[in-house]
Amino acid sequence: MISVEIKQYTIQELCELTGYTRRTIRYYIQEGLIPPPAGRGRGGFYNDSHVGKLLQIKALQERGFNLATIAGLIKKEELNTGDNIREIWIKYEVVPGMEISVSRDLEDIHKRKIDDIIKVARLLLKESSNDEQ
């Protein structure tokens, strides 16, 4: 029987292997670019898949891609391989009690249009409340 040892890395070791700071790695986890570590708290650890993903991100950045584009490429790749990343949604308050939720991918592409939609919605709601009085 062949035993395969899975390497486990601390966040410090991950930083040394990839050249990223702890803060950047945590940001990439928050944004869904890489999965969170296995385990919890100080016992959390990273593995070779984290190293590979971070090196892939670094290579794409060196080729001039921004994070939004990289996130799209990673998402497309993971959809093709069956891996799942969590989708991030941005909430915009139109008025108290009413929000518009927009996926991060769409928000990155259409930020100005989304701002315009929110302005129009606020204006329409303001007009309708004036008509009711």
Secondary structure by P-SEA (a helix, b strand, c coil): cbbbbbbbbcaaaaaaaccccaaaaaaaaaaccccccccccccccccaaaaaaaaaaaaaaaacccaaaaaaaaaaaaaaaccccbbbbbbbbccccbbbbbcaaaaaccaaaaaaaaaaaaaaaaaaaaaac
